Structure formats: C-alpha cells, structure tokens
C-alpha cells in the first residue's frame, strides 16, 4: 500500500471523528449502506435540500452496462456488478470528508463531481486497488464516463 494513500485515509478518518461521523458504514449484500448508516451529505454540509447521501459502495450500474456493451462487441464475457474493496470504500469516504470539511465544497458537488467519478473509476479498475490502478484502467474510466454522460463531464472528472 502506498504511504500517501494511507495518509489520505487517515486524514479522512480524523475528519470524520472530529465531526462525529461514524467511519464504518455497514453494507447490505448489494453494497448499499444499511438504512440509517449512510452519510447524509446535505446535513453534514449544513444544507437542507436536496438530500444527497453517500450510501453506494458497489459498481456504478451505468458504467458496468457500458463496459459490458463494449466487452460483448469484442466477444468477451460480461462482468458482474460487485462491491468495492475496503480500500476503495475508504478512498471514497476520505475524499468526501476532505471535500466537506477541508475544501468546504457543496454536498451536490461532492456527490456528483467527487463520489460518482470515484465509483466509475473503481468500477473500471476491476480488482485493482486504488494505489495500483494503471493508465489503461484510467483510460477505460474516461471512455466509460464519456459513454454514459453525453456532455462528457463525467469522463473529464
């Protein structure tokens, strides 16, 4: 594991503890936070509406569909959705904490421009942990993001 990755995760955990946010999020079999354990980003950021929650720690469904469409056209078998590894979950949570409490970004920005792109990257990375991701996996994430959002912004993020 990369020491910079470990340091970033530690920062996320410290921010969570400082702000009374439980780091561990129990998940169901589909990788979704059990009701009542998700992070309410709107409330954490001091907002009221619309509600944005951090609760999904599994493959981004549109990304899996796009990847499988490409795999099918190349004669490759389809991939199944999967829950993210603890390292990917920690990376997403640490990025959210840093965006909320250090950069002070809005809950909408964090949900759409930070958490979702990280989920797409994690989906495209397959079984690769965050510190081992390759240029090819990042290129796949960019192509996948571009294919599922017509504006191209998700691919850019």
C-alpha positions in Angstrom: 0.0 0.0 0.0 1.2 3.5 -0.8 2.1 5.7 2.2 0.3 8.7 0.6 -2.8 6.6 0.3 -2.6 5.6 3.9 -2.1 9.2 5.0 -5.1 10.4 3.0 -7.3 7.7 4.5 -6.0 8.7 8.0 -6.9 12.3 7.3 -10.4 11.2 6.3 -10.8 9.2 9.5 -9.6 12.1 11.6 -12.0 14.5 9.9 -14.9 12.0 10.4 -14.0 11.6 14.1 -13.7 15.3 14.6 -17.2 15.9 13.1 -18.9 13.0 14.8 -19.3 10.9 11.7 -19.0 7.1 12.1 -16.4 5.9 9.6 -17.6 2.3 9.3 -20.7 2.0 7.1 -22.4 -1.4 7.3 -23.5 -2.6 3.9 -26.1 -5.0 2.6 -25.2 -7.6 0.0 -25.6 -5.1 -2.8 -23.0 -2.8 -1.3 -25.6 -0.2 -0.2 -25.5 1.3 3.3 -28.0 -0.2 5.7 -30.7 2.3 6.3 -29.7 4.8 9.0 -26.0 4.2 8.4 -25.5 6.2 5.2 -23.8 9.6 5.4 -26.3 12.5 4.8 -24.0 14.9 2.9 -26.6 17.6 2.8 -26.8 17.7 6.6 -23.1 17.4 7.1 -22.6 20.4 4.8 -25.2 22.4 6.6 -27.7 22.3 3.8 -31.4 21.5 3.8 -32.3 20.3 0.3 -32.0 18.4 -2.0 -30.8 15.4 0.0 -27.6 13.8 -1.1 -26.4 10.7 0.7 -23.2 8.6 0.5 -24.6 5.1 0.5 -23.5 3.1 -2.5 -20.2 1.2 -2.4 -20.6 -1.1 -5.4 -20.2 -0.9 -9.2 -21.8 2.1 -10.9 -24.6 0.4 -12.8 -24.4 2.6 -16.0 -20.6 2.1 -16.0 -21.0 -1.7 -15.8 -23.6 -1.6 -18.6 -21.2 0.5 -20.8 -18.3 -1.8 -20.1 -20.3 -4.9 -20.8 -21.6 -3.4 -24.1 -18.0 -2.9 -25.2 -17.0 -6.4 -24.0 -19.9 -8.0 -25.8 -19.0 -6.4 -29.1 -15.4 -7.7 -28.7 -16.7 -11.3 -27.9 -15.7 -11.1 -24.2 -17.9 -12.3 -21.3 -20.0 -9.8 -19.3 -18.7 -8.6 -16.0 -20.9 -8.7 -12.9 -21.5 -5.8 -10.5 -19.5 -6.2 -7.3 -19.0 -4.5 -4.0 -15.9 -2.3 -3.7 -13.0 -3.4 -1.6 -12.4 -1.8 1.8 -9.6 0.3 0.2 -11.9 1.7 -2.4 -14.6 2.4 0.2 -12.0 4.2 2.4 -10.8 6.3 -0.6 -14.4 7.4 -1.4 -15.1 8.2 2.2 -11.8 10.1 2.8 -12.4 12.1 -0.4 -15.9 13.0 0.8 -14.6 14.1 4.2 -11.8 16.2 2.7 -14.2 17.8 0.3 -16.7 18.6 3.0 -14.5 19.8 5.8 -11.3 21.0 4.2 -12.3 22.4 0.9 -15.9 23.2 2.1 -17.5 22.2 -1.2 -21.2 21.8 -1.5 -23.0 18.5 -1.0 -24.1 18.4 -4.6 -20.6 19.0 -5.9 -19.3 16.2 -3.7 -21.9 13.7 -4.7 -21.8 14.4 -8.4 -18.2 15.5 -9.0 -16.2 13.5 -6.5 -18.0 10.4 -5.2 -19.6 9.4 -8.6 -16.4 9.7 -10.6 -14.5 7.7 -8.0 -17.2 5.0 -8.2 -16.8 4.9 -12.0 -13.0 4.6 -11.6 -13.4 1.8 -9.0 -15.8 0.0 -11.3 -13.4 0.2 -14.2 -10.5 -0.8 -12.1 -11.9 -4.3 -11.6 -10.0 -5.9 -8.8 -7.1 -3.4 -8.8 -6.7 -1.5 -5.5 -6.6 2.3 -5.7 -2.8 2.6 -5.3 -2.3 0.1 -8.1 -4.5 1.5 -10.8 -3.0 1.7 -14.2 -3.1 4.1 -17.1 -5.2 1.6 -19.1 -7.8 1.4 -16.3 -8.0 5.2 -16.1 -8.4 5.4 -19.8 -11.2 2.9 -19.6 -12.8 5.0 -16.8 -12.6 8.2 -19.0 -14.1 6.4 -22.0 -16.8 4.8 -19.8 -17.6 8.2 -18.3 -17.9 9.8 -21.7 -20.2 7.0 -22.9 -22.7 7.2 -20.0 -22.9 11.0 -19.9 -23.4 12.8 -23.2 -21.8 16.1 -22.1 -18.5 14.3 -21.4 -18.2 15.9 -18.0 -18.2 12.6 -16.1 -15.3 11.4 -18.3 -13.5 14.6 -17.6 -14.0 14.3 -13.9 
